[in-house]
Amino acid sequence: MNFKVRSHARSTYPGACAIEFLLQLEILMSNLIGWDKVRNVGTAGIFGIPEAYGVTIEEQGQKTLHAHIHVWIKDFNIVRNLLYHENGKIRDARSKGH
């Protein structure tokens, strides 16, 4: 679809665009991040098990929406500390999955 058609659709049907955006955001949160909206708990996601999240949705100048998502991952500090450990042997072992 070209820019003019999309721009006209966003201007004419902003509510429909917002609903579509939220549906896509729900897919992202459930399938990639691993958040179970029904039980309000995290399950396994691509980064680990989410403990909480926060989303801010903004409109850009071209009337398009985008989101800033903050996700708190269980035991993330442990993983981060191992990935950046000062001991190279520990760091290398973690990167190889040991």
Residue frames relative to the residue before (quaternion, step in Angstrom):
aa qw qx qy qz dx dy dz
M 1.0000 0.0000 0.0000 0.0000 0.00 0.00 0.00
N 0.4066 -0.7291 0.4859 0.2591 3.59 -0.88 0.83
F 0.7218 -0.4751 0.3007 0.4036 3.55 -1.30 0.38
K 0.6661 0.5191 -0.3179 0.4309 3.61 0.87 -0.90
V 0.6458 0.5106 -0.3205 0.4685 3.59 0.98 -0.80
R 0.6715 0.4856 -0.2989 0.4732 3.60 0.91 -0.90
S 0.6465 0.5251 -0.3170 0.4538 3.57 0.95 -0.87
H 0.6521 0.5042 -0.3083 0.4749 3.59 0.95 -0.85
A 0.6535 0.5118 -0.3184 0.4578 3.61 0.93 -0.85
R 0.6553 0.5067 -0.3163 0.4624 3.60 0.95 -0.84
S 0.6840 0.4847 -0.2827 0.4660 3.59 0.97 -0.83
T 0.7060 0.4708 -0.2573 0.4622 3.57 1.00 -0.85
Y 0.8133 0.1611 -0.0421 0.5575 3.59 0.99 -0.87
P 0.0003 0.8460 -0.5331 -0.0022 3.63 0.61 1.04
G 0.6231 0.5486 -0.3425 0.4398 3.59 1.06 -0.67
A 0.6505 0.5078 -0.3111 0.4714 3.57 0.98 -0.85
C 0.6398 0.5170 -0.3220 0.4686 3.57 1.02 -0.77
A 0.6512 0.5119 -0.3155 0.4630 3.59 0.98 -0.82
I 0.6431 0.5111 -0.3209 0.4715 3.59 0.98 -0.81
E 0.6490 0.5102 -0.3129 0.4697 3.60 0.93 -0.86
F 0.6397 0.5229 -0.3207 0.4632 3.57 0.98 -0.85
L 0.6745 0.4917 -0.2975 0.4634 3.60 0.88 -0.89
L 0.6243 0.5262 -0.3412 0.4656 3.60 1.03 -0.71
Q 0.6570 0.4934 -0.3067 0.4805 3.58 0.98 -0.81
L 0.6285 0.5296 -0.3279 0.4658 3.57 1.05 -0.76
E 0.6387 0.5189 -0.3225 0.4679 3.61 1.01 -0.77
I 0.6247 0.5210 -0.3330 0.4768 3.60 1.03 -0.74
L 0.6466 0.5178 -0.3119 0.4653 3.56 0.93 -0.90
M 0.6979 0.4812 -0.2826 0.4489 3.59 0.80 -1.00
S 0.7211 0.4345 -0.2714 0.4664 3.61 0.89 -0.79
N 0.7749 0.3927 -0.2087 0.4491 3.60 0.77 -0.95
L 0.7592 0.3419 -0.2105 0.5122 3.60 0.98 -0.71
I 0.7340 0.4051 -0.2330 0.4928 3.56 0.78 -1.02
G 0.3840 -0.7555 0.4555 0.2726 3.60 1.09 -0.65
W 0.4262 0.6924 -0.4805 0.3286 3.59 1.05 0.68
D 0.2615 -0.7519 0.5901 0.1342 3.57 -0.83 1.08
K 0.3052 -0.8000 0.4947 0.1485 3.56 -0.24 1.32
V 0.6371 0.5433 -0.3312 0.4350 3.59 1.04 -0.72
R 0.7673 0.3306 -0.1737 0.5213 3.59 0.86 -0.98
N 0.3161 -0.7817 0.4717 0.2579 3.59 1.34 -0.25
V 0.5681 0.5343 -0.4055 0.4768 3.55 0.93 1.02
G 0.4902 -0.6496 0.4942 0.3059 3.54 -1.28 0.36
T 0.1316 -0.7288 0.6653 0.0945 3.52 -1.24 0.62
A 0.7310 -0.4036 0.2761 0.4759 3.61 -1.20 -0.04
G 0.0241 -0.7831 0.6210 -0.0228 3.54 -0.86 1.07
I 0.7360 -0.4301 0.2773 0.4432 3.58 -1.24 -0.06
F 0.7240 0.3939 -0.2464 0.5098 3.61 1.18 -0.40
G 0.6845 -0.3654 0.2861 0.5623 3.58 1.28 -0.26
I 0.6834 -0.4477 0.3563 0.4534 3.56 -1.19 -0.55
P 0.2964 -0.7653 0.5395 0.1880 3.60 -0.56 1.09
E 0.2735 -0.7582 0.5703 0.1579 3.56 -1.04 0.83
A 0.7757 -0.0889 0.0786 0.6198 3.57 1.16 -0.60
Y 0.0530 -0.7863 0.6120 0.0659 3.54 -1.28 0.23
G 0.1310 -0.7578 0.6314 0.0991 3.50 -1.32 0.34
V 0.1125 -0.7986 0.5906 0.0298 3.56 -0.97 0.86
T 0.0707 -0.7464 0.6601 0.0475 3.53 -1.08 0.84
I 0.1553 -0.7906 0.5886 0.0657 3.56 -0.77 1.03
E 0.0672 -0.8013 0.5945 -0.0052 3.55 -0.89 1.02
E 0.3461 -0.6929 0.5903 0.2273 3.51 -1.31 0.46
Q 0.3147 -0.7437 0.5598 0.1859 3.55 -0.91 0.92
G 0.7433 -0.4346 0.2920 0.4165 3.53 -1.32 0.18
Q 0.7080 0.4379 -0.2592 0.4896 3.58 1.10 -0.61
K 0.5410 -0.6557 0.3652 0.3795 3.57 1.31 0.46
T 0.4959 0.6081 -0.4654 0.4096 3.58 1.07 0.70
L 0.4017 -0.7193 0.5223 0.2202 3.55 -1.13 0.72
H 0.0401 0.7591 -0.6495 -0.0156 3.53 -1.24 0.52
A 0.3036 -0.7717 0.5404 0.1424 3.56 -1.19 0.58
H 0.2194 -0.6925 0.6685 0.1594 3.50 -1.30 0.60
I 0.0621 -0.8259 0.5601 -0.0202 3.58 -0.53 1.18
H 0.1084 -0.7594 0.6401 0.0425 3.55 -0.90 1.02
V 0.0411 -0.8005 0.5976 -0.0181 3.56 -0.76 1.07
W 0.2258 -0.7425 0.6167 0.1319 3.56 -0.94 0.94
I 0.1671 -0.8104 0.5603 0.0380 3.55 -0.60 1.24
K 0.5221 -0.6417 0.4712 0.3059 3.56 -0.96 0.95
D 0.8605 0.0606 -0.0917 0.4974 3.56 -0.97 0.98
F 0.2751 0.7935 -0.5087 0.1895 3.60 1.14 0.43
N 0.6319 0.5440 -0.3447 0.4312 3.59 0.98 -0.77
I 0.6187 0.5329 -0.3433 0.4641 3.60 1.05 -0.71
V 0.6676 0.4955 -0.2947 0.4711 3.57 0.88 -0.96
R 0.6606 0.5093 -0.3054 0.4593 3.59 0.88 -0.93
N 0.6659 0.5071 -0.3037 0.4551 3.58 0.90 -0.90
L 0.6557 0.4923 -0.3165 0.4770 3.60 1.02 -0.70
L 0.6516 0.5245 -0.3166 0.4473 3.58 0.98 -0.81
Y 0.7791 0.2840 -0.1448 0.5398 3.58 1.08 -0.72
H 0.2500 0.8022 -0.5071 0.1920 3.57 1.21 0.50
E 0.5236 -0.6575 0.4453 0.3087 3.59 -1.03 0.80
N 0.6396 0.4839 -0.3204 0.5041 3.60 1.20 -0.48
G 0.4097 -0.7560 0.4614 0.2182 3.58 -0.46 1.22
K 0.6243 0.5453 -0.3466 0.4390 3.61 1.04 -0.68
I 0.6526 0.4912 -0.3091 0.4872 3.57 0.99 -0.82
R 0.6476 0.5253 -0.3098 0.4568 3.57 0.93 -0.92
D 0.6884 0.4767 -0.2831 0.4677 3.61 0.87 -0.94
A 0.6381 0.5266 -0.3319 0.4531 3.61 0.99 -0.79
R 0.6554 0.5080 -0.3090 0.4657 3.60 1.00 -0.80
S 0.6755 0.4976 -0.3044 0.4510 3.59 0.96 -0.80
K 0.6847 0.4476 -0.2788 0.5031 3.59 1.24 -0.42
G 0.5706 -0.6439 0.3583 0.3626 3.57 1.28 0.13
H 0.4783 0.6666 -0.4499 0.3527 3.63 1.16 0.39
